[in-house]
Amino acid sequence: MDLRSLRQAGISVVEMMQGSELLAHLDRRTLKIIARSLSFVGVTEGMEVFQQGAPADGLYMVVTGRMQVLRRGADGVEVVLGELA
């Protein structure tokens, strides 16, 4: 879902962020400041968003859909740690 889709659904970016446990405690003014620097990224099934061990380059939120969090063991086998929705 991109910014246009959010607006068409009657949802503001600030309202979307207020629904996040991580950001819900922040006041509306602070959320508006954060909202100005957001970028929306479309992700397709099977696409890798970030890699284990790589330095962080941002904070990702799932707006629609689901995303699995995987960890690759020393043997190379991936284990599902959880799912983000």
C-alpha positions as CSV (number, residue, x, y, z in Angstrom):
1,M,0.0,0.0,0.0
2,D,1.4,3.3,-1.0
3,L,0.6,6.8,0.3
4,R,-2.1,7.4,-2.2
5,S,-3.8,4.1,-1.2
6,L,-3.7,5.1,2.4
7,R,-5.3,8.5,1.7
8,Q,-8.0,6.8,-0.5
9,A,-8.8,4.5,2.4
10,G,-9.1,7.5,4.7
11,I,-6.1,6.6,6.8
12,S,-3.4,9.2,7.5
13,V,0.3,8.2,7.8
14,V,0.2,9.5,11.4
15,E,-2.8,7.2,12.2
16,M,-0.9,4.3,10.7
17,M,2.0,5.0,12.9
18,Q,-0.2,5.4,16.0
19,G,-1.3,1.8,15.4
20,S,2.3,0.5,15.9
21,E,3.2,-0.6,19.4
22,L,6.7,0.9,18.8
23,L,5.4,4.4,17.9
24,A,2.0,4.6,19.7
25,H,3.4,6.4,22.7
26,L,4.7,9.3,20.6
27,D,2.6,12.5,20.4
28,R,1.0,13.6,17.2
29,R,3.5,16.4,16.6
30,T,6.5,14.0,16.8
31,L,4.7,11.5,14.5
32,K,4.2,14.2,11.9
33,I,7.9,15.0,12.0
34,I,8.7,11.4,11.4
35,A,6.1,11.0,8.7
36,R,7.8,13.7,6.6
37,S,10.9,11.5,6.2
38,L,9.1,8.2,5.4
39,S,9.5,6.4,2.1
40,F,7.0,3.7,1.0
41,V,8.6,0.6,-0.5
42,G,6.7,-2.1,-2.4
43,V,7.8,-5.6,-1.7
44,T,6.9,-8.7,-3.7
45,E,6.7,-12.3,-2.5
46,G,10.1,-13.8,-1.9
47,M,11.9,-10.4,-1.9
48,E,14.6,-9.9,0.7
49,V,14.1,-6.6,2.5
50,F,17.3,-6.8,4.6
51,Q,19.9,-9.4,5.4
52,Q,21.0,-11.0,8.6
53,G,24.2,-9.3,9.9
54,A,23.9,-6.3,7.6
55,P,24.0,-2.8,9.2
56,A,20.6,-1.2,9.7
57,D,19.6,1.3,7.1
58,G,16.1,2.2,8.4
59,L,13.0,1.1,10.2
60,Y,10.5,-1.0,8.3
61,M,6.7,-1.2,9.0
62,V,4.4,-3.6,7.3
63,V,1.4,-1.6,6.1
64,T,-0.4,-4.5,4.3
65,G,0.4,-8.1,3.9
66,R,2.7,-10.3,5.9
67,M,6.5,-10.7,6.2
68,Q,8.5,-13.6,7.6
69,V,11.6,-13.0,9.7
70,L,14.2,-15.7,9.0
71,R,17.5,-16.6,10.6
72,R,20.1,-18.6,8.8
73,G,22.0,-21.0,11.0
74,A,25.6,-22.0,10.8
75,D,24.5,-25.0,8.7
76,G,22.9,-22.7,6.2
77,V,19.3,-23.7,7.1
78,E,16.8,-20.9,7.5
79,V,14.5,-21.0,10.5
80,V,11.4,-18.8,10.8
81,L,11.7,-16.6,13.8
82,G,8.3,-14.9,13.4
83,E,5.9,-13.1,11.1
84,L,5.2,-9.4,10.8
85,A,1.8,-8.2,9.7
